[in-house]
C-alpha cells in the first residue's frame, strides 16, 4: 500500500472542481494529500473542455456518471467508484453534486472508506419546492446522512434543517465556496469602453446582464419576456446572457418571437466574466432554485445592483429590508415569484429611473460580498479537514 495520503473529490460533471473547489484542492495539497478527482470528463460544465484541470496536480479518474437517479447506468457508476476506492485506499472522500454525493457515499460505505465529507450546494428539497422533490430526495438524503462523517451546508435554510433532522457526525454551515475579493476592482472608463467595443456593444446603452447555464432552473425566459415589456420610456438597453446549455436555441427563438432579438445577446460561456460584470449596469438573476449562487455573489462583489428571485441562497446574500409586492434590499430588489414577468419589468423601470440609487445599491452589495470572502471559508474548511484526518 502506498504511504502517500490520498483524498478523492467526486462530482457528477467535470467542470465543477475547477469552477468552485480549487481552494479546497489547494488546502488538501498543502496538508500533504495527493488529490484525485472522479467525475464524468465527457460531460464538462462551466466550459466546453477540461483544460482548467491541467497543471493542477489533480489525478483524474473517469466515472460514467449520469444526472438522473433512475437510470440503470448508476449501477455501473457504483461499481466504478467502489473499484476505485478499493484500489486507491483513500484517506478522505469529499463529494459534491446530488448524484456525486449519493454514489460516492454508497461506495465509501461498502468499502469502509472514511471520513466522508458531503457539501450540499443546495438540496432539491427546500421551502416551497414541489412535493415530488420532498418525496424523492428528502428520505434519500436523510438516509445517506448515516454514511456521512461531515455534512457541509452553504445556506442557512439547509443548515438548520440538516442540523435538526439528519444523522451526520458533524454538521457545519459555511457561507458558500468563498470568493477571492482581490480579483475585483472598479473598472476605469477606458476599460469599460474597450470591453464594450470588443463585444460590439454601444457605449450609450444601459447594459442588463444575466449569467448562468441556459437550463430551465435558471429561468432566463422570464427576463427575455420582461425585456419585451419595456417601452420607449425605458432607456435604450442591451440584455446580455452569459452561459450555454440545452435551452439556447429555444431562448434565441423566444427573443425573435417577441421582437427583441436586437436587444438580447447570447455570449455563451465566458472566462472573462469579471470584465463583463464591469460593463453592466444591473444584474438580473431570476433562478428558481440555488444553493448559494456564485454568479450573484460575483455580481455583488463587482458593485452591481441586483434584481433577483426571492429564493433560498439568494436570500442569504441579499439583505431584505421591507416587504411589499417587492422585497426591497440594500442592494436591489427581490421578486417574490420567480416567473412574474411584470414584476421584473416593473423593478427594471423603478431602478432605471433612479441612477443615484443604482450607485448606492451597488456599493451596498460590494460591502456585503466581503462577508463571503474566500479567506473566511478557507479557514473553516482547513479546520474541518484537520478535525477529520
C-alpha positions in Angstrom: 0.0 0.0 0.0 1.3 3.5 -0.9 2.4 5.7 2.0 1.1 8.8 0.2 -2.1 10.2 1.7 -4.8 10.5 -0.9 -8.0 12.5 -1.0 -10.8 11.9 -3.5 -13.1 14.6 -4.8 -16.3 13.3 -6.5 -18.7 15.3 -8.7 -21.2 14.4 -11.4 -19.7 16.7 -14.1 -16.1 17.6 -14.6 -16.3 21.4 -14.6 -17.4 21.6 -11.0 -14.0 21.4 -9.2 -12.1 24.0 -11.4 -15.2 26.3 -11.1 -15.9 26.0 -7.4 -13.4 23.8 -5.5 -9.9 24.8 -6.3 -9.5 26.4 -2.9 -10.2 23.0 -1.2 -7.8 21.3 -3.6 -5.0 23.7 -2.5 -5.9 23.2 1.2 -5.6 19.4 0.8 -2.4 19.6 -1.2 -0.9 21.9 1.5 -1.8 19.2 4.1 0.2 16.7 2.1 -2.6 15.0 0.2 -2.4 13.7 -3.3 -5.8 14.9 -4.7 -7.7 12.7 -7.0 -10.9 13.7 -8.9 -13.6 11.2 -10.0 -16.1 12.6 -12.4 -17.5 12.2 -15.9 -15.0 14.0 -18.1 -17.1 13.5 -21.2 -19.7 16.0 -19.8 -17.8 19.1 -18.8 -19.8 22.0 -17.4 -18.8 25.6 -16.9 -16.9 25.4 -20.2 -16.6 23.1 -23.1 -13.5 21.1 -22.1 -11.3 20.2 -19.1 -8.3 22.4 -19.7 -8.6 24.2 -16.4 -7.5 21.0 -14.6 -4.2 20.9 -16.5 -1.1 21.6 -14.3 -3.2 21.4 -11.1 -1.6 18.2 -9.8 -5.0 16.5 -9.7 -5.1 12.8 -10.6 -8.1 12.2 -12.9 -10.5 9.2 -12.9 -13.3 8.7 -15.4 -16.6 7.7 -13.9 -19.6 7.3 -16.2 -21.9 9.5 -14.2 -25.5 10.3 -15.3 -27.6 13.0 -13.7 -30.8 11.0 -13.2 -31.1 8.8 -10.2 -33.4 6.4 -12.0 -31.1 5.2 -14.8 -29.7 1.7 -14.8 -26.3 3.2 -15.6 -26.0 4.1 -12.0 -25.2 0.5 -11.2 -22.0 0.8 -13.4 -21.2 4.2 -11.7 -21.4 2.5 -8.2 -19.1 -0.4 -9.3 -16.6 2.0 -10.9 -16.4 4.1 -7.7 -16.2 1.0 -5.5 -13.4 -0.4 -7.5 -11.5 2.9 -7.4 -11.8 3.2 -3.7 -10.7 -0.5 -3.2 -7.6 0.1 -5.4 -6.5 3.6 -4.2 -7.2 3.4 -0.4 -8.2 7.0 0.1 -7.9 8.6 3.5 -10.6 11.1 2.7 -13.5 11.5 0.3 -15.2 14.8 -0.4 -18.3 14.6 -2.6 -20.4 17.3 -4.3 -23.5 17.5 -6.6 -26.6 15.3 -5.9 -25.6 12.1 -7.7 -21.9 12.5 -6.9 -22.9 12.6 -3.2 -25.3 9.6 -3.5 -22.9 7.3 -5.4 -19.8 8.3 -3.5 -21.3 7.7 -0.1 -22.7 4.3 -1.1 -19.4 3.2 -2.5 -17.5 4.6 0.5 -19.8 2.8 2.9 -19.3 -0.5 1.0 -15.5 -0.2 1.0 -15.3 1.2 4.6 -13.6 4.3 3.2 -13.7 7.2 5.6 -14.0 10.0 6.6 -16.6 11.1 4.0 -17.5 14.8 3.5 -20.6 15.9 1.6 -21.1 19.5 0.6 -24.7 20.2 -0.3 -24.7 23.1 -2.8 -28.5 23.4 -2.4 -30.7 20.4 -1.7 -33.6 19.7 -4.2 -36.0 19.9 -1.2 -36.5 23.4 0.2 -39.3 25.6 1.4 -41.7 25.9 -1.5 -40.2 23.0 -3.5 -42.6 20.7 -5.4 -43.9 17.8 -3.3 -42.3 15.3 -5.6 -38.9 16.7 -4.6 -39.6 16.1 -0.9 -40.9 12.6 -1.6 -37.9 11.6 -3.7 -34.9 13.5 -2.3 -35.5 14.2 1.4 -35.7 10.5 2.5 -32.7 9.6 0.4 -30.5 12.4 1.8 -31.6 11.7 5.3 -30.8 8.0 4.9 -27.4 8.7 3.4 -26.5 11.1 6.2 -25.8 8.0 8.2 -22.9 7.3 5.8 -21.7 10.9 6.1 -19.0 11.9 8.6 -19.1 15.6 7.8 -22.1 17.4 6.2 -21.5 21.0 5.0 -24.3 23.3 4.0 -23.8 26.6 2.2 -27.1 28.4 3.1 -28.9 28.8 6.4 -32.1 27.1 5.4 -30.4 23.8 4.5 -28.1 24.0 7.6 -31.0 24.4 10.0 -32.9 21.5 8.5 -29.9 19.2 8.5 -28.8 20.1 12.0 -32.2 19.1 13.4 -33.1 16.1 11.2 -30.0 14.4 9.7 -27.5 12.0 11.2 -24.0 13.1 10.1 -21.4 13.1 12.8 -20.6 16.7 12.1 -22.8 19.4 10.5 -21.3 22.8 9.6 -22.5 25.9 7.8 -20.0 27.6 5.5 -21.0 30.8 3.6 -20.5 29.4 0.1 -17.3 28.3 -1.6 -15.6 31.6 -1.0 -15.0 34.4 -3.3 -11.5 35.9 -3.9 -12.2 39.6 -3.4 -8.7 40.6 -4.6 -9.8 39.8 -8.2 -12.4 42.6 -8.1 -11.6 46.2 -8.8 -13.5 49.1 -10.2 -13.1 49.4 -14.0 -11.9 52.7 -15.5 -14.0 54.4 -18.1 -11.4 53.4 -20.7 -11.5 49.7 -19.7 -15.3 49.8 -19.9 -15.3 51.4 -23.3 -12.7 49.0 -24.6 -14.7 45.9 -23.4 -17.9 47.2 -24.9 -16.2 47.8 -28.3 -14.8 44.2 -28.1 -18.3 42.8 -27.6 -19.9 45.1 -30.2 -22.0 47.0 -27.6 -22.9 50.7 -27.8 -21.3 52.8 -25.1 -24.6 54.7 -24.7 -26.9 51.8 -23.9 -27.8 50.5 -20.5 -26.4 47.0 -20.1 -28.5 44.4 -18.3 -26.7 41.2 -17.5 -27.5 37.6 -16.5 -25.0 34.8 -16.0 -25.8 31.1 -15.7 -26.4 27.9 -17.7 -29.2 28.0 -20.3 -31.3 25.5 -18.5 -34.9 25.6 -17.1 -33.8 26.2 -13.5 -32.0 29.4 -14.3 -35.3 30.9 -15.8 -33.7 33.2 -18.4 -37.0 33.1 -20.3 -38.7 35.4 -17.7 -36.2 38.2 -18.2 -36.5 37.9 -22.0 -40.2 38.3 -21.6 -39.8 41.2 -19.2 -37.4 42.9 -21.7 -40.2 42.7 -24.3 -42.4 44.8 -22.0 -40.0 47.7 -21.6 -41.4 50.5 -23.7 -39.9 53.7 -25.1 -39.9 55.3 -21.7 -37.2 52.9 -20.6 -33.5 53.8 -21.5 -32.1 52.2 -24.6 -30.7 48.9 -23.4 -28.9 45.6 -24.3 -29.6 42.5 -22.3 -26.7 40.1 -22.4 -26.8 36.5 -21.2 -23.6 34.6 -20.4 -23.7 30.8 -20.4 -24.5 27.8 -22.5 -27.0 25.0 -22.3 -29.8 23.0 -23.7 -32.2 25.9 -24.0 -30.0 28.2 -26.1 -32.0 27.6 -29.3 -35.3 27.9 -27.5 -34.3 31.2 -25.9 -33.0 32.7 -29.1 -36.3 31.7 -30.8 -38.2 33.3 -28.0 -36.3 36.6 -28.4 -37.1 36.6 -32.1 -40.8 35.8 -31.5 -41.1 38.7 -29.0 -39.3 41.0 -31.4 -36.4 41.7 -29.1 -33.7 39.7 -30.9 -31.8 43.0 -31.4 -32.0 43.7 -27.6 -30.9 40.2 -26.4 -27.3 39.0 -26.9 -26.2 35.4 -26.1 -22.4 35.4 -25.4 -22.0 31.7 -24.5 -19.8 30.5 -21.7 -17.2 33.2 -20.8 -13.9 33.1 -18.9 -13.8 36.9 -18.8 -16.8 37.4 -16.5 -15.1 39.9 -14.2 -14.6 42.2 -17.2 -18.3 41.7 -18.3 -19.6 42.5 -14.8 -17.6 45.7 -15.0 -19.5 47.0 -18.1 -23.0 46.1 -16.8 -25.5 48.5 -15.1 -27.9 46.0 -13.5 -27.5 42.2 -12.8 -30.6 40.0 -13.2 -30.9 36.6 -11.5 -34.4 35.1 -11.9 -33.4 31.5 -10.9 -36.0 29.1 -9.4 -33.5 27.3 -7.2 -30.0 27.8 -5.8 -27.7 26.8 -3.0 -25.6 30.0 -2.7 -25.3 31.4 -6.2 -21.7 32.3 -7.1 -22.8 34.3 -10.2 -24.9 36.6 -8.0 -22.1 36.9 -5.4 -19.6 37.9 -8.1 -22.0 40.5 -9.4 -22.4 41.9 -5.9 -18.6 42.0 -5.4 -18.4 43.8 -8.7 -20.6 46.6 -7.3 -23.7 45.8 -9.4 -27.3 46.5 -8.2 -29.4 43.3 -8.4 -32.9 42.2 -9.3 -33.3 38.6 -8.3 -35.9 36.0 -7.3 -36.7 35.5 -3.6 -35.2 32.1 -3.1 -33.0 30.3 -0.6 -29.4 31.2 -1.3 -30.1 34.5 -3.0 -31.9 35.4 0.2 -28.7 34.7 2.2 -26.7 37.1 0.0 -29.2 40.0 -0.2 -30.3 41.9 2.9 -34.1 42.2 2.9 -35.3 45.4 4.5 -39.1 45.7 4.0 -41.6 43.6 2.0 -44.5 44.7 -0.1 -45.2 43.4 -3.6 -41.5 43.5 -4.0 -38.9 42.8 -1.3 -36.6 45.8 -1.1 -33.0 45.1 -0.1 -30.0 47.4 0.4 -28.5 46.1 -2.8 -31.6 45.7 -5.1 -35.0 44.2 -5.4 -36.1 40.6 -4.8 -39.1 39.3 -6.7 -41.5 37.0 -4.8 -42.5 34.8 -7.7 -39.6 33.9 -9.9 -41.7 33.8 -13.1 -43.5 37.1 -12.5 -42.6 38.8 -15.8 -44.4 42.1 -15.0 -42.7 42.3 -11.6 -39.3 42.1 -13.2 -40.2 44.7 -15.8 -41.5 47.0 -13.1 -38.4 46.5 -11.0 -36.3 47.4 -14.0 -38.3 50.6 -14.6 -38.0 51.5 -11.0 -34.2 51.1 -10.8 -33.5 52.7 -14.2 -35.4 55.8 -13.1 -33.1 56.4 -10.1 -29.4 56.4 -11.3 -28.1 57.5 -7.9 -30.0 54.6 -6.2 -28.2 52.2 -8.6 -24.8 53.5 -7.4 -25.8 53.2 -3.7 -27.2 49.7 -4.2 -24.0 48.6 -6.0 -21.9 50.0 -3.1 -24.0 48.1 -0.6 -23.6 44.9 -2.5 -19.8 45.3 -2.7 -19.7 45.7 1.1 -22.0 42.8 1.7 -19.8 40.5 -0.5 -16.9 40.9 1.9 -18.7 38.6 4.3 -18.4 35.8 1.8 -14.7 36.1 1.1 -12.5 33.1 0.5 -10.2 33.7 3.5 -13.0 33.0 5.9 -14.2 30.0 4.0 -10.7 28.5 3.7 -10.0 28.9 7.4 -13.2 26.9 8.2 -12.5 24.2 5.6 -8.9 23.8 6.8 -10.3 23.3 10.4 -12.8 20.8 9.1 -10.2 18.7 7.2 -7.8 18.8 10.1 -10.5 17.6 12.5 -11.4 14.7 10.3 -7.9 13.4 9.4 
